[in-house]
Amino acid sequence: QRSAFQVFFYVRRLSEKYGQVPIMFGITINGTMSRFGCKLSVRASLWDAKATKAAGKSLEAQHINEKLENIKTNICLLYTSDAADDLIGV
């Protein structure tokens, strides 16, 4: 049985303080969505909503995007290992 799984990032523009907005992430599994904060923030002007990451090649953007990729990779690893455990009955 295959499930639909997705991890995505977005910012909460309404929570902007001092030009920084908090970065949030969501996980969708089979249409059920959960949202979480990842304790990161970014300059509002740096966030690319369409690409769901920091725009540009500045050190700040690279640093944020690297952290976001690590979060996504770890979530995917946890999901696939749990899914594999379910299949073999662990």
Secondary structure, 3 states (H helix, E strand, C coil): CCCCEEEEEEECHHHCECCEEEEEEEEEECCEEEEEEEEEEEEHHHEECCCCEECCCCHHHHHHHHHHHHHHHHHHHHHHHHHHHHHHCC
